[in-house]
């Protein structure tokens, strides 16, 4: 076994812009403990040795000896202190960094949720402010935090990740570095106390850090990088613009359909449209669900719209599909009884019957 994870580098995501926007380099891993932060710290040290004005903006060591050792001697910018009752919390001091204006800042744990009272909710939003000001950023993230992968990770590992990151953040990055480590090697690091303290090791090995879970996460990470490489490949001859329409209702399972549609749109390099037909009555809970779906759609780079009924739900959907020249439609498996389908009509059958040159995907409830 080796303690040095194998980095897989992507070529620069895009040419240096003419504006003063900083460059964003993201170290991506399949799980905690693979070595993302250590690699980012090594690069920061190399930049300092090369004469660059570089410093640590925020670092989450979690008490890991390897991380602490890698950070020794590196300049560390003070955190912004926020009082919450008797507790003081420390977050990235964006305003202080904007005044200091270093060339490069290391920002650990990109998907982190900021403490209440912060200017922005998420750390990736803080990074966006730094980049817009012309400051280069080195950051880290685990692949399970990507919004489009939330359902996939939950299905494969049984763990629902709460802190999520819009896929667009990685798509906009100038460079991605995947830190790859075989599952057995990561479990060995865990047993050696290099990831968590002794009191958490056995629980971690038995729950999240099982070989099947880590194998699945590793495959997801490798596939995500492969998709990114494919997205960077020169496009072929111009053809039909792919448009993916996801039809949802105000039901909790709809977020899964939106993420599946987002994955499809990304693979096809197409547009994502998420629509729902306005019901006659909308409960407060359904209204909150639609707000959530709007946010998920935005995180995937898509457009969310509530359609006014024009005939039945199926007819309204067909008109939208035809009007926006959709090439793909994503629907959820019907929960209606056969009697309801006979009386009100089957949406799936209507879409299949009344659309042309459109691929229809029906996603099962499971």
N, C-alpha and C positions, 0 to 999 in steps of 0.2 A: 504494500500500500504506500502511496505517496501523499504527503500533506499539501503538495502544490497542485491545485486544480488546473485543469487544462482549459485555457481560454480559446474560444472560437470567435474570431473577429470578423465583423462585417466590414466591407469597404465603406468609406464615407457615404452617408445617406444622401447628400446633395452637395453641390459646390458651395464654396463660401459665399454668402450673400453680399450684395453691394452695400446693404445697410450695416449699421453698427451692431446688429444682433449677435449675441454670443453664441458659441458652439456648445452643443449638449452631447455629452458622451455618457451612455448608460451601461452599467455593468448589470447583467441579467443572470439570475440563477434559478434553479428549480426549487430550492428550499433554503431555509436558514442554515448557515454553517458550511456552505460550499466554498466560501472565500471571496465573495464579491467585494466586501468592504476592504479587506486586506489588499486585494489587487488595486483598488482605487487609491488606497493610501500609498502604495508603492509608486503608482504613477505620479501622484502629487509630489512625492519626494524627488522623483526624477525631474519634474518640471522646476522645482525649487533649485536643484543642483544645476539646471540649465540656465539659471538666471531669471526665471519667471517669477512674478509676484503672485504666489499661490498660497492659500491657507485653507484650513478646515472651517466650514461654516457651521456644521452640526454633525456630530458623530455619536452613534448609538453603539457602545461597546458591549453592552449586556454582560459586562464582567469577563469577557473572553480574553484570555491571556495573549493569544496571537494578535488580536486586534489592538489591544493596548500596546503591545510591543511594536507593532508596525506604525503606531501613531507617535511614538516617543520622539521628541525633538521637533515635531512639526508645529508650525504656528496655528493656534486655535483661537478663533474669534469668539468673544463672549456671547452667551445666549441672551435673548430677551426674556426677562423675568415677568411672569404673570401670576398675580395673587388670586387664589381660589379658596376663600375662607382662611383656614390656618395653613394651607399648603401653597408653596411657591413652585410653579412649573416653568421650565425653560424651553423656549422655542427658537427657531432660526430668526436672527435679528436682521430682517431684510433691509429696513431703513438704515441701520448702522453700516451694513455692507455697501449700500448704495452711496453712502458718504465716503466710505473707505476706498471703494472702487478698485479692488484687486483684479488681476487678470483672470485668475481661475479660483473657483470655490468648490470644495467638496461638500456635497449635501447627501447625507446618508438616508436610507429608507424613504424613497420617493412617495410611496403610497400612504405615509403617515398622516393621521388626522390631527390637526393642530388643537391646542387647548382652547376652551371657550374664552372669548375675549380677544382672540387673535384677529388680525386684519383680514385674513383669508382662512377658509375652512381647511384646506389641504396643503400639504407641503409642496406638491407638484405645482400648485398655483403660485407659491412663493418663488419657486425656480423659474417660472415663466416671467415673473417681474425682473429677476436678475438677468435672464437671457435678453429680454427686451432692452435692458440698459447697457448691453454690450459686454456683459461678464460671462466668461466661459464657466460651465458647470460640469463636474463629474458627479454622477449620482448612482444609486443602487436600487434594485427592485427584484422581488421574486415574481416569477411568471404567474403564479396563482392569483396575484392581485389585479390582473387585467380584467376589465369589465366583461369582455366577450367570452372569457374562459370561466366565468364564475360558476355557471351551471355544470360545465364539463368537469371542473375540479371537484365540485360537490358530489357529482355522481360517481366519480372514480375513487375519491378518497373518503367520502362520507363527512367531509368538513366543509362548512359554508364560510367562506372568507368574507369578513365584514368590511375591511378596508380595501376599497377598489380604486383602480386607476383607469381613466379613459384610454382606450387603445391609441387615440390620436397622439398622446404624449410620446409614445415610442415611435409612431410613424413620423413625427416631426423631428425626432432626434437626428443629429448628424452622424452618430456612430453608435452601434450596439456591440457589446462584448459579452458573449455568453460564457459563463464560468461553469464548465461541465465537470461532474464528478460521479463516478459509478456509485450506485446505491450502497453497496457493501462498504465502500471507502467512507461514505458519509456516516453510516451507522458505526463504523470503527472510530471515527472522530467523536461521535456522540458518546460512545462508551468510555473514551479516554478523557471525557470532561471538557472537550474543546468547544462545545456548543452550548450546553446548559449545565447548571450546577448539579451536584450529586443527587439532590432530592428529586430532580425532574427527569433523570436519565431513563429509568425503567418505564415510566409512564409514556415518555416520548417514543421510545422504541416499540412499545406495544400499540400505540395509537397512530399518530400521524406519520411517524418515521418507520413504517413497515416497508419491507422490500416491495410489495405490490404497489403501495402508494408512491414511493420514490421512483419506481420504474415508470409509472404512469406520468408523474410530474416531469421526469426527465424527457420522456417522449413528447410531452406537450411543449416543453421548452425548445427541444430540437426542431419540432415542427414549426413553432412560431418563428424561429430564426430562418428556417427554410422558406417560409412564406414571405418573410421580409426580404430575403435575397431575390426571390422571384418577383416581388413588387418593384425591386430596383432594376430588374433587367429591362433593356430597351423594349418598348412596345412594338408590336408588329404593325401590319397595315391597319389603318383606321377602319373600324367596322361599326356595328350597331352598339350604341351606348347601353350597357346593361343597367337595368333598373329593377331593384328588388323591392317588392311591396309586401309588408308583413301586416296582416289583418288581425287585430286583437280586440278582445272585449275587456271590460273592467273586472277582470278576474286575476287572482294572485299568480296563476301559472303563466300569464301572458309575458312576463319578463323573460322567461326562457325562450319563447318564440322570437322575441326581439333580438336576443343575443345570437340565436341560430341564424336569423336573417342577417345580422351584422357580420357574422363569419362568412356567410355566402357572398355578401356584397364585397367584402374585402378580397376574397379569392378571385372574384370576377372583375375586380377593379371598377365596380359599379356604384350607383347611388343607392342609398337606403331610404325607403319611405315607410313609415309606420303609421297606420291609420286605424281609427275606430269610428263606428257610426254612433252618433249622439243618441242615447236612449231617451225615451219619453220622460223618465225620472232617473235622477242620479243621486244616490245616497252619499253622505259625507265620506264614508269609507271608500266608495268607488271613485269619488273625486280625488282623494289622496292617492289612490292607485294610479289614476291617469297622470297625476303630477310626477309620480315615480317613474312611470313609463316614458314620460317626456324627458326626464333627466337621463335615463338609461339610453334612450335614442340619441340624445345630444352627445353623451359620452362615447358613442360609437360613430359619431360623425354623421348621423342621419337627420331626417326631417320628420317631425311628428305632426299629425293633423287630425282634428276631430271633424268628421264629415256630417253635414246635415242630411237627414234621410231623404232619398229620392225614390219612393217606392219601398220595397222591402230592403232588409239589410243586404241580402245577396245582390239585388239590382244596384244598390248604391255602390257596393264594392266593385262590381263589374264596370260601372261607368267610370269609376276612378282609375281602375287598371287600364281601361282603354284610353282614357284621357291623358294619362302620363306616359303611355307607350311602354308599360312595364314588360319586362322579359321573364321575370320570375315572380311567383306569388307563394308566400309561406302562410299556411293556415294550420290551426290546431284541430286535432281530432274532436269531432262533435260530442258534446255531453247530452244532447237531446235524445229523448226516447223516439222510437219509430213513429209513435202517434204524433209527437210534436213535429217531426220532420215531414210527415204527410200533410199536417195541417198548416204549418208555417213555411214549409219549403226547406230543402237541404242546401245550405250555403255552398258546401264543397261541390256538390253535383251541379249547381247553377254556374259556379265559376268555371268548372271544367267544360260545361256545355256551351257557355256563351262567350268564351274568350278564344282567340286564335293566336298561334305562334307564341304561346306563353307556357313556361314550365311551372307546374303547380306542385308544391311540396306540402304534404300533410304530415305534421309532427304528432306522434302519439302522446297520450296523456302521461305515460310513464317516462 
